Amino acid sequence: MLEHGAAPPTAQRPEGKPPAGGLGARLMRRKPVERLVAEGGQGEGGSLRRSMGVWQLTMISIGATLGTGIFVVLGEAVPDAGPAVIVSFVIAGLTALFSALSYAELAGTIPVSGSSYSYAYATMGELVAWVCGWCLILEYGVSVAAVAVGWGQYLNELLDGTLGVTIPDALAAPPGDGGVFNLPALLVVLLAMAFLLGGAKESARANAIMVGVKIAALILFCGVAFTGIRAGNYTPFMPLGMAGVSAAGATLFFSYIGFDAASTAGEEAKNPQRDLPRAIMLSLVIVTALYCLVAAVAVGALPWKKFASTEAALAGIMQDVTGQNFWAVVLAAGAVVAIASVVLTVLYGQTRILFAMSRDGLAPPVFSKVHPTTGVPRANTVLVSLFCGVLAAAIPLGQLADATSIGTLFAFALVNIAVIVLRRTRPEMKRTFRVPLSPLFPLIGFGLCLWMMNSLELVTWVVFGVWMAIGLVLYFAYGMRRSRLATAEK
C-alpha cells in the first residue's frame, strides 16, 4: 500500500512532496501525517511548550464546554421543547459522543494543534482542510463572542444582588437587544486574553480553578432547586412534539462544542497520544451527566411556559424557588466564573487552530509567531481577542449561537469521515484509541450531524453559506498559492 501522500510508482518524487498538476490535484494535495507531527509546536521565532497532562487537558475540555448550554442557552431551548429539553440534551450529547469517538482516535494518531483542520489536511486534501478550518474559526471565534454576551447578563445579576446596581442596558447589551454596546462582553474577552498571554501552563492552572467553581455552583443549584420540584411541571412532557425536541437539540448542541478543545492542545501536551483521547472522552461524560441533571431539576422546579427566555435562567429559578435573593446571587457569582472559563478555553482553541493554519501557509504568518519567553503566539492571541471582543459587543446572542452550531456540526461531520479515510489509507498506523465498530459509528456520527444541521433555521443556513463563500474567496485568493505544499511544488 502506498504511504499517505506518496506518489504512485509512475511518478517518483521526494517523500512528502505533493504532486504538481492541474487545479484538481492542487486542491486535493494532502499533508502526510508524519510531516504534520514532525512540525508540531514549531512556529515563527519559537515553539509551543509541552506542559499539560491528562488532568489539565480534561479541564480544558470541561472548561470550554460546561456552562455554555446550562448558564446561557437553556432559557432559549426550554420554550422549544418543554420538559423534554432533557431529551434534547441527550440527543445533542449522543451526537457529540459519536463525533467525540472519532476525535479521540484522530487526536491520538495526529497529535497536533490544528484539531479537525489538521485531520482533514492529512486525509481529504487542502481544500477540504481549509473549509474545515474556516468552520472552526466560526465555531471557536464566534462562540467566544456568543458566550461573552451571556456573561454580561449574569454579571448584572451579581451586581444587582450585591450592590443594588446594574450596568445600563445601553452598555450591557448589543444592538438589537436594547443596547448600544455590550461592554461586559468585551471586558471578559480581554480578561481571558490577559491570562493567555501569560503562558499555556498558567492559563491551564487558572482554568482548573474556574472549572472547580462552576461545578460546585451547578451542584449547589441542583441541591437548592430540588426542593422546588413539582411532578406536574413534567406534564405534558413533550408539548411541542419531536420537532420541538429536535429544534432544541440543535440549539443545545452549542453547549457541547468545547469537548474537542483538548485536541487543539496537541502540541502542548506532555503525552498527547495517550492523554488526548482520555481527556476528550472523560470531559464529555462529565459534562453530559451534569447537563442532564441540571436540566431535569430546572424544568421540574419551574413550569416550562414560565421559563423566561433569558441568559440568566438558573439564577431566576433559584430566586423563585427559595424566595430569597441570596442563592440567586451565589449562583450568579458561579456563572460569572463559569462563563469566563468557557471564554478562556475556547479562545485558547481558536488561537491554536489559526497557529496551525498559519504554519501551513493558509493564514498570514503573524498567527504563527511565537514569543520566545512565554511560548505563546502573542500577536495571534491579541488579534483574535480583539476580533471576538468587538463581535461580542455588537451581535445578539441567539444569532451567534445558531451560526456557531452549524459550523461545529459541519466540522464534526468531516472528522467522522476523516476517521474512515485514514483507516483505509493508513491502516498500519499506531492508534492509541480506536473507534469501536468502525465505520458504523463514524457513519452514525456523520448522519446525526447532518440531521441536526437540517433542524436549524433557514437564516442560519444563509449565514453559513455566506461565511463559506467568503472563505472560498480567501482560499483561492491567498491560501492556495501561499500554502507550504504549494511553495514546495515550485
N, C-alpha and C positions, 0 to 999 in steps of 0.2 A: 504493500500500500504506500502511496506517496506520502511524504512528510507534508504536514499542513503548510500551505503557502509555497510548496516547492513546484518547480516546473516539470512538465512531462518529459520523458526521455528525448523527445524530438527537439526540445528547445532548452538545452542545458545552459545554466547560468549560475552565478554565485548563490548559495543557500540564503533564503530570506529575502532576496531581491524580487519584487513583484514583476510580472510580465508587462512589457510595454505593449501597446496596441491601440485599438480604437477606443471610442468613448465607453462602450460597454465594459471592456477589460479594465479601464481605469476606475470605473465606478464600482467594480466588484473586487478590486485588489484588496487582499487581506493581510493582516499583520500577524506573523507567526506568534504562537503563544510564548515560545522561548524568548523571542525578542521583547515582547511585552513585559515579561517577568524580569529579563536582564536590565531593562531600562527603568525598572521600578525605583521610585524615590529620587531619581536624578532630575534636577531642574537647572534652570539658568543660574549659575553663580553659587549653587549649593545643593544640598539634598535634604529630603524629609528624614526625620529621625524615628527609628523603631523604638517605641517606648510604651506600647499598650499591650496588656494581657487580656485574657478572655473576660475578666471582670469589667475592665474599662470599656471593652468593645460592646459587651452586653448593655452596659449603662448608656453608651452612645445610642444604641438602637432603641432602648426604652425611652431615653430622653427625647429622641426625635419623634417618638410615636405617642407615648402615653400622655394624655392631657388634651390633645388636639380635638378628638371627637367628643370626649366627655365634657370638657370645660367650655368648648366653643361651639360645636356643631349640633350637639344633642337637641338643643332647643329648636333647631330648624328641621330636624328629622322626625321628631315625635308627631307633629301635625300631619305628616305624610303617612305614617304607619300606625299611629295609635300605640297601644300597649305592645303590639307586635314589633315594635322597634327593637326588642330583644332578638327576634328572629333576624331582623335586618343586620344587627351586629354579627350574628352567627354566619349569615351568608357572606358578608364582607370579609369576615375572618377566614372562612373556608377558601374564598377566592384568594386571599392573601397567602393562605397556607400552601396551596399548590404552587404558587409562584415562589414562595419562600424556600420550598424544597429545591427548586431549580436554582435560585440564588445561592443556596448553601453549597450545592455541588460546584457551581462555577466559581464561587468565591474561594473555595479550597483548591481549585485547579488553576485558576488565573488570579492570584492574589495581588491585584494592583488597585490603584486609586480610582480608576475610571468607572467602576461598577458595571452596569449593563452596557454602557457605551463601549468599554474595552472588550466585553464578552462578544458583542456584535461585531466589532472590528476583527476579531480572531475567527469568526465563524461565517458571517454573512456579507462581509465586504465593507468598503469605506463609506459608500453612500448610505447604507442601512445604519452603519455606526454613527454617521453624522445625524441622521434623523433621530436615532435613539438618544444621542447626546443633546440634541435640541429639545427633545421631550423632557429630558432630565433637567434642563435649565428651567423649563416650565414647571416641572414637578417640585424641584427644590427651591429655586429662586422665588417663584410666585407663592409657594406655600409658606415661606418665611413671612412674606407680606401678609398673607391671609391670617396666620396665627397671631402676628403682631397686632392686627386690628382687634382681635378678641381680647388681647392683653389689656388694652385701654379700658374696656368695659369693666373688667374685674378690678383694675386699679381704682376706678371711680367708686366701685362698691366698697373697697377698702378705705379710701379716703373719707367717704360719707359716713362709714361706721365708726371710724376712729376720730376724725377731726371735725366731722359735720360739714365738710366742704366737698365740692366736686369740681372737676375741670369743666369749664363751659363747653357746651355742645359744639360751638364753633371751632374749638381746639381739640376736641376729643372724638370727632367723627369725620369721615371723609365726605367729599361732595356726593350728594345723592342719598346720604343717610342723615341729613340735617346739619352737617358741619361744613367747615371750610378747609380744615387741615387737621389730620389726626396726629397731633404732637406726641402722645404717649407711644404710638406705634413706631414712630421714628426713633424715639429715645431707647426703646428696648432693643432695637436692631443695633444701634450704636453701642449699647452696653455689651451686647454679645460680641460685637467687633473688637471691643477693648480686650475681652477675655481671650479671643482667638489670637490676637496679636502677641499675647504673652507666651504662646507655645502650645503644642498639642497636649503635652502631659499636664500642664497647668489647667488647660481648658477641660480635660477629662476629669480632673480632680474636682473642679467646681461643678461640673455636670453631675457627678456622682452624688454630691451633697444635695443638689436640687432635686434629683430623682427620688432620693430618700424622703424629702419633704413632701413631694406630691403624692407618693404612695401613701404616706401617713395621712394626708389630707383626704384622700379618697376613702380610705378605711374609716376615718372619722365620720365622713358623710354617711356611709352605709350604716354605721352604728347608731347615729342620731336619727337619720331619716327612716330607719327600720321601724321605729316606734309609731310612725305616722301611716304605715301601710294599711290600706283598706282593700279587702278582697274584691269589692265592687269596682274598684278602679281598673281591674284587669278585664272587665267585660263591657262591651264586646271586645274580644282580644284582637280581631283583625277587621276593624270597622270599614276600612277603605280597600279591602281585598288584597290579593297578592300583588297587584300593580303598585299599590302604595308601599308595600313592604319592599318591593324591588327598587322603586324610586328612592326610598330612604336608604337602602343598602348601597346604592350607587353613590349617594351623597356621603354616607358614613365611611365609604372606602377611603375617603380623605383622611380618616383617623388612623389608617394603617400604613400610610406611605412611609413612615420613618423606619420600618423594620429593616429595610435594606441599607440604612445609614452606615452600619458596621462595614459593609462591603466597600465603602468609599475610603476606609482607613486601612486598606490592604497593604499600603506601603509604609504604614506607621505602626503595624502590629509586630510583636516580637516573634510570634509563630503563627503566621496567617493561615497556612494550610490546615492547621489543627483548630485554631481558635475561631476563625471567621464562621464556619458552619455552625459551631456550637452557639456562638453569640446570636446569630440570626434566628435559629430555632427557639432558643431559650427565651429571647425577648418577645417573640410572637406569642408564645404560650402564656407568659405572664400578662402581657397586655390584653389579650383576648379574654382571659379569665376576669380581669378587673373591669373591663368594659361591660361585659355581660352582667356582672354582679351589680355594678353601679346603675346600669340602665334598668334592671329589674326593680331595684329599690326606688329609683326615681319615679317611674310610671306607677308604682304601687302607692307612693306617698302623695301623688297629685294627679287628679283626673286629667286625661290626656288633652281634653278640649280646653282646659285652663292652662295648658303648658304655654307659657309666654315664649314667643319667638324672639328670644334674646340670647346673646352670647353669655350672659351671666346666669343661666338657668339654675344651676345647682345651688348657688348662694340664695336665690329666691326661694327654692324648695326648703332649704334649711330654715329660713325665717318663717315661712308659712307653717311648717310642722311644729316648730318649737314656740313660735310666738315671741321669740327673743332675737335681738339683733346680734348678740354675742357670737353665736355659732355661724351665722352668715359672714360675719367679719373674719372669723378664723378660716373659714373655707375660702373666702376671697383672698386672704393672705397666701394660702396654699396655692391657689390658682395663679396668682401673680408670679410665684416662684416656678410653678409647673410650666406655664406657657413660656416664661423666659428660657427655661431649659430646652423646650422644643425649638425656639428661635436659634439658640446657640448651636445645637447639634445639627439642625437642618442647614443652617448657614455654613457650618463646617463642611458638610457633604457637598454643597454647591461649589465651594472654593476648590475642593479636591477634584471634582469632575472637570471643571474648567482647567485645572492644572494639567490633567491627563490630556485633554483635547489640545491644549496649547503645546505641550511637549510633542504631540504628534503633528504639529503644524496646522491643525484645523482651526485654531483660535490664535489671536495675536500673542507674541512672545511674552508680553508683560504678565500674562497669567501664570507662567511657569517660572518666574524669577523667585528664587528662594533666598531669604535673608540668611547670611552665614552664621549669625549669632543665635537666633531663635529657631532656625529651621522652619520658618513659616513663610508661605508665599504672601508677602505683605501687600504689595500693590494689588494683587488679586483680591485679597480679603477686604481691603478698603473700597475698591471699586464695586464689588458685589454687594457689600453692605450698604453703600450709598444708594445704589440702584434699588435694592429691596426696601430700604427705609422710605424712599420717596414714593415707591409704589404702594406701600402700606398706608402712607399718609393720604393718598389720593384716590384709592379704589375701594368700593364697598366689599365686605367680606363674602357675601353669597356668590358673587360673580367670580371671585378669586378661587373659592373652594371648588366649584364645579370645573373651572378651567384646569385646576391642578389635578383633579381626579381623572380627567380624560387623558392628560399627558402621562400620568402614572400608569394607568391601565394599558396604554399603548406600549410603554417601555417594558412593563411586566410581560405582556404578550410576546414581545421579541425575545425576552430572556428564556421563556419556555421553549421557543423554537430553537434558540441557541444551544440549549442542552442536547436536543435531539441531533442537531447538526454536528456538534463536537463529538458526540458518542459514535457517530458514523464515520467521521473523517479522522478522528484520533482515538480509536478505541484502546490503544496501548498506553495512553497517558495515565499516570498515577492520580487517583481520585481519593481524597480523604473522606469524602461523603458522596454517596450515590443516591439519586432519586429512586425510590422503590417503584417497581412496576413501570419503568420507562420503556416505551414512550407514552404509555397510557396516562400517567399522572401529568406529565408536561402538556399533553394534548388537552386534558381536562382543564388545567390551569389556563391554557390559551383560550379555550372555549368560554370559560367563565369570565375572562377579561373582556372578550368581545360582547358577551351578553350584558355585562354591566355598562359597557360603553353605550350600548344600544338603549339603555334606560335613561341616559342623560338627555336633557332638552336640546332642541334644535339650535338654539342660540349658542349653546356650548360647543356644538359641532362646528358652527360657523366660526367662532373664535379660534377653535383648534385648526380649522382649515386655513385661516388667515395666518396663524402662527407658523404652520408648516410651510406655507408659500413663502413667507419671509425667510425661513430657514433655508429653503432650497435656493433662493436667490443668493443668499450669503455664501452657501457652499460652492455654487458654480462660479461666483464672482471672486471668491477668496480661497476657500479651503481646498478645492480640487487641485489648484495649481501650486499651492504652498505646502501641502502635506509632505511629511518626511518621505513617505513612499513615492510621491510624485517627483521630488527632487532627486531621489536615488535612481530614478529611471534615466535622468539626463546625463 
